[in-house]
Amino acid sequence: KDVASSEGLALIALATKFSYRLRPTVLELLEMPYFADLCQEAPPRPWRHQDAPQIADVREALEIEQSKQFSAAQRAQEVQALRSAQGEDGLDAAETSAEDAFIHRITSKAAATVEESVRNVCDRVR
């Protein structure tokens, strides 16, 4: 069959919706006219409930990771604002160096938190 046909494009558009709640099920896709000849040759066999693969809803996990990322980014912004405000106080070189090291450590930890969170999201989505 020609995938570029309007039936094929409609099938692809439906099957690739980002939200799984908006995507049709496999059985619904197989009922589309595009698969009519295939279903006549080999009718689809629905799974029994216990045989169907379990797919967890990842929304809650993604919201938790988003919250972690937001908090880490907010901490980094607060530290940068604090650093800018302290730069105007005229501290000596030793105090500035110690504060810079501390601020660098905090911002590095925030960046690491965001990176770890992004990896967790990617792992859950796969």
Backbone as CSV, one residue per row, in Angstrom:
resi,resn,N_x,N_y,N_z,CA_x,CA_y,CA_z,C_x,C_y,C_z
1,LYS,0.831,-1.185,0.000,0.000,0.000,0.000,0.874,1.247,0.000
2,ASP,0.322,2.299,-0.511,1.029,3.573,-0.576,0.816,4.346,0.727
3,VAL,1.890,4.533,1.499,1.798,5.238,2.774,1.430,6.701,2.563
4,ALA,1.778,7.255,1.411,1.505,8.664,1.147,0.036,8.925,0.836
5,SER,-0.771,7.865,0.769,-2.199,8.077,0.519,-2.812,8.812,1.702
6,SER,-3.969,9.391,1.476,-4.617,10.147,2.554,-4.952,9.236,3.735
7,GLU,-5.312,7.974,3.467,-5.574,7.025,4.550,-4.307,6.764,5.353
8,GLY,-3.182,6.608,4.652,-1.903,6.354,5.322,-1.466,7.535,6.163
9,LEU,-1.620,8.738,5.637,-1.230,9.934,6.388,-2.134,10.133,7.601
10,ALA,-3.409,9.862,7.450,-4.334,9.984,8.582,-3.968,8.982,9.677
11,LEU,-3.610,7.772,9.267,-3.199,6.738,10.210,-1.952,7.178,10.976
12,ILE,-0.960,7.688,10.269,0.275,8.150,10.917,-0.020,9.304,11.876
13,ALA,-0.848,10.233,11.453,-1.183,11.377,12.310,-1.856,10.912,13.603
14,LEU,-2.762,9.956,13.503,-3.435,9.451,14.699,-2.491,8.659,15.598
15,ALA,-1.681,7.808,14.995,-0.812,6.911,15.766,0.347,7.626,16.439
16,THR,0.670,8.828,15.999,1.823,9.524,16.559,1.455,10.692,17.450
17,LYS,0.225,10.746,17.897,-0.155,11.805,18.843,0.671,11.632,20.111
18,PHE,1.162,12.739,20.651,2.038,12.684,21.822,1.318,12.103,23.035
19,SER,0.113,12.539,23.289,-0.628,12.073,24.456,-1.225,10.701,24.181
20,TYR,-0.913,9.747,25.016,-1.450,8.410,24.806,-2.966,8.395,24.994
21,ARG,-3.482,9.378,25.710,-4.931,9.443,25.896,-5.642,9.831,24.601
22,LEU,-4.949,10.540,23.731,-5.533,10.955,22.456,-5.245,9.970,21.330
23,ARG,-4.259,9.084,21.535,-3.926,8.092,20.509,-4.941,6.963,20.523
24,PRO,-5.327,6.481,19.353,-6.217,5.318,19.316,-5.455,4.060,19.732
25,THR,-6.193,3.071,20.191,-5.573,1.797,20.554,-5.150,1.070,19.281
26,VAL,-4.389,0.026,19.434,-3.959,-0.775,18.285,-5.178,-1.363,17.582
27,LEU,-6.117,-1.847,18.359,-7.317,-2.426,17.744,-8.090,-1.374,16.962
28,GLU,-8.173,-0.161,17.484,-8.856,0.914,16.756,-8.112,1.253,15.463
29,LEU,-6.787,1.250,15.529,-5.996,1.515,14.314,-6.205,0.412,13.278
30,LEU,-6.257,-0.835,13.749,-6.441,-1.954,12.819,-7.812,-1.939,12.151
31,GLU,-8.770,-1.265,12.752,-10.113,-1.167,12.167,-10.186,-0.090,11.083
32,MET,-9.127,0.693,10.932,-9.129,1.742,9.909,-9.083,1.108,8.518
33,PRO,-9.618,1.809,7.524,-9.666,1.271,6.157,-8.285,0.903,5.602
34,TYR,-7.235,1.545,6.066,-5.893,1.270,5.568,-5.506,-0.193,5.773
35,PHE,-5.989,-0.799,6.870,-5.626,-2.181,7.191,-6.713,-3.188,6.827
36,ALA,-7.711,-2.785,6.079,-8.852,-3.665,5.785,-8.409,-4.981,5.148
37,ASP,-7.530,-4.905,4.131,-7.112,-6.150,3.466,-6.275,-7.029,4.389
38,LEU,-5.464,-6.446,5.228,-4.637,-7.206,6.170,-5.514,-7.922,7.198
39,CYS,-6.526,-7.231,7.692,-7.416,-7.827,8.696,-8.277,-8.947,8.113
40,GLN,-8.553,-8.881,6.815,-9.310,-9.959,6.183,-8.450,-11.217,6.095
41,GLU,-7.157,-11.041,5.817,-6.253,-12.191,5.699,-5.951,-12.813,7.054
42,ALA,-5.708,-11.965,8.062,-5.356,-12.449,9.393,-6.026,-11.547,10.420
43,PRO,-7.229,-11.919,10.863,-7.945,-11.074,11.815,-7.117,-10.867,13.094
44,PRO,-7.190,-9.667,13.669,-6.430,-9.409,14.896,-6.938,-10.268,16.049
45,ARG,-6.021,-10.667,16.891,-6.368,-11.491,18.051,-6.148,-10.646,19.303
46,PRO,-7.222,-10.221,19.958,-7.036,-9.411,21.167,-6.422,-10.241,22.296
47,TRP,-5.645,-9.579,23.126,-5.032,-10.242,24.279,-6.039,-10.403,25.395
48,ARG,-5.828,-11.455,26.136,-6.574,-11.563,27.387,-5.992,-10.522,28.329
49,HIS,-6.770,-10.082,29.288,-6.353,-8.998,30.185,-4.997,-9.292,30.850
50,GLN,-4.798,-10.502,31.329,-3.556,-10.817,32.036,-2.350,-10.892,31.093
51,ASP,-2.580,-11.057,29.792,-1.476,-11.116,28.834,-1.045,-9.740,28.337
52,ALA,-1.900,-8.759,28.496,-1.594,-7.423,27.976,-0.450,-6.793,28.770
53,PRO,0.485,-6.139,28.079,1.586,-5.496,28.795,1.071,-4.315,29.616
54,GLN,1.644,-4.153,30.774,1.250,-3.059,31.664,2.121,-1.844,31.373
55,ILE,1.497,-0.723,31.084,2.212,0.524,30.826,1.780,1.502,31.899
56,ALA,2.729,1.882,32.744,2.423,2.785,33.848,2.214,4.208,33.337
57,ASP,1.332,4.908,33.986,1.121,6.319,33.681,2.287,7.079,34.304
58,VAL,3.061,7.753,33.503,4.269,8.420,33.983,4.031,9.881,34.337
59,ARG,2.788,10.335,34.250,2.512,11.750,34.488,2.998,12.205,35.861
60,GLU,2.675,11.454,36.902,3.073,11.850,38.255,4.593,11.898,38.384
61,ALA,5.257,10.898,37.836,6.721,10.872,37.901,7.325,12.055,37.155
62,LEU,6.751,12.389,36.002,7.258,13.528,35.240,7.016,14.845,35.969
63,GLU,5.889,14.957,36.644,5.613,16.174,37.412,6.597,16.326,38.565
64,ILE,6.955,15.219,39.208,7.950,15.259,40.293,9.296,15.719,39.746
65,GLU,9.691,15.161,38.603,10.971,15.546,38.003,10.948,17.009,37.571
66,GLN,9.827,17.474,37.051,9.716,18.876,36.655,9.867,19.778,37.876
67,SER,9.278,19.369,38.982,9.396,20.145,40.219,10.844,20.198,40.686
68,LYS,11.553,19.066,40.597,12.979,19.037,40.967,13.784,19.987,40.082
69,GLN,13.518,19.937,38.791,14.249,20.799,37.857,13.966,22.271,38.134
70,PHE,12.708,22.598,38.397,12.342,23.983,38.669,13.018,24.479,39.944
71,SER,13.001,23.649,40.992,13.632,24.040,42.259,15.129,24.249,42.092
72,ALA,15.786,23.363,41.366,17.229,23.490,41.152,17.549,24.751,40.353
73,ALA,16.768,25.016,39.329,16.994,26.220,38.520,16.737,27.473,39.346
74,GLN,15.722,27.431,40.185,15.413,28.582,41.035,16.545,28.827,42.035
75,ARG,17.086,27.755,42.634,18.224,27.900,43.565,19.415,28.530,42.862
76,ALA,19.683,28.071,41.650,20.819,28.608,40.893,20.622,30.097,40.613
77,GLN,19.400,30.488,40.257,19.118,31.909,40.002,19.259,32.735,41.275
78,GLU,18.790,32.207,42.397,18.908,32.925,43.667,20.367,33.111,44.053
79,VAL,21.164,32.076,43.840,22.592,32.155,44.172,23.282,33.177,43.268
80,GLN,22.937,33.167,41.990,23.532,34.144,41.075,23.143,35.567,41.466
81,ALA,21.893,35.759,41.884,21.454,37.084,42.328,22.200,37.492,43.592
82,LEU,22.391,36.543,44.503,23.141,36.801,45.730,24.581,37.164,45.400
83,ARG,25.146,36.463,44.466,26.533,36.728,44.048,26.660,38.144,43.482
84,SER,25.696,38.544,42.658,25.715,39.881,42.073,25.593,40.944,43.158
85,ALA,24.706,40.704,44.124,24.513,41.672,45.216,25.755,41.765,46.087
86,GLN,26.426,40.637,46.321,27.621,40.653,47.168,28.807,41.260,46.451
87,GLY,28.808,41.215,45.123,29.900,41.801,44.350,29.957,43.301,44.527
88,GLU,28.822,43.888,44.873,28.765,45.333,45.071,29.221,45.739,46.462
89,ASP,29.393,44.788,47.397,29.757,45.102,48.776,31.231,45.435,48.945
90,GLY,32.062,45.148,47.976,33.487,45.454,48.058,34.242,44.556,49.028
91,LEU,34.077,43.247,48.944,34.782,42.307,49.817,36.221,42.144,49.355
92,ASP,37.103,41.709,50.286,38.497,41.504,49.888,38.626,40.220,49.068
93,ALA,39.799,39.985,48.508,40.018,38.879,47.568,39.788,37.523,48.205
94,ALA,40.219,37.319,49.460,40.070,36.021,50.122,38.592,35.699,50.361
95,GLU,37.830,36.683,50.815,36.404,36.469,51.054,35.675,36.209,49.738
96,THR,36.033,36.954,48.705,35.406,36.785,47.395,35.705,35.397,46.839
97,SER,36.951,34.940,47.002,37.341,33.625,46.499,36.575,32.518,47.211
98,ALA,36.431,32.613,48.519,35.698,31.600,49.284,34.222,31.599,48.898
99,GLU,33.634,32.780,48.743,32.227,32.869,48.354,32.022,32.356,46.932
100,ASP,32.969,32.673,46.048,32.876,32.176,44.677,32.904,30.651,44.648
101,ALA,33.779,30.052,45.455,33.877,28.597,45.507,32.571,27.996,46.034
102,PHE,32.014,28.607,47.076,30.764,28.134,47.654,29.622,28.247,46.642
103,ILE,29.533,29.389,45.994,28.477,29.623,45.000,28.641,28.672,43.818
104,HIS,29.884,28.459,43.403,30.142,27.520,42.305,29.686,26.114,42.691
105,ARG,29.942,25.713,43.936,29.531,24.388,44.394,28.008,24.252,44.381
106,ILE,27.313,25.293,44.826,25.850,25.245,44.860,25.280,25.189,43.442
107,THR,25.802,26.023,42.546,25.279,26.027,41.176,25.617,24.720,40.448
108,SER,26.772,24.151,40.756,27.140,22.862,40.156,26.200,21.762,40.624
109,LYS,25.868,21.803,41.915,24.950,20.801,42.454,23.565,20.963,41.820
110,ALA,23.130,22.214,41.634,21.827,22.458,40.991,21.834,21.933,39.559
111,ALA,22.928,22.181,38.842,23.032,21.688,37.460,23.030,20.162,37.429
112,ALA,23.723,19.542,38.378,23.754,18.077,38.443,22.363,17.520,38.743
113,THR,21.611,18.216,39.601,20.251,17.790,39.924,19.375,17.829,38.678
114,VAL,19.499,18.890,37.903,18.714,19.010,36.676,19.108,17.910,35.689
115,GLU,20.397,17.676,35.519,20.862,16.631,34.593,20.347,15.262,35.009
116,GLU,20.419,14.955,36.301,19.936,13.662,36.783,18.431,13.535,36.556
117,SER,17.718,14.621,36.790,16.279,14.616,36.591,15.926,14.393,35.123
118,VAL,16.653,15.030,34.224,16.410,14.849,32.791,16.675,13.396,32.400
119,ARG,17.737,12.809,32.935,18.015,11.385,32.657,16.867,10.506,33.162
120,ASN,16.347,10.814,34.359,15.226,10.034,34.901,14.003,10.133,33.998
121,VAL,13.729,11.334,33.517,12.585,11.525,32.615,12.791,10.708,31.334
122,CYS,13.977,10.791,30.767,14.263,10.038,29.531,14.111,8.546,29.750
123,ASP,14.585,8.042,30.889,14.471,6.621,31.186,13.019,6.200,31.336
124,ARG,12.197,7.032,31.957,10.786,6.689,32.141,10.016,6.726,30.837
125,VAL,10.354,7.676,29.983,9.636,7.823,28.715,9.979,6.665,27.771
126,ARG,11.197,6.167,27.829,11.595,5.045,26.960,10.802,3.871,27.335
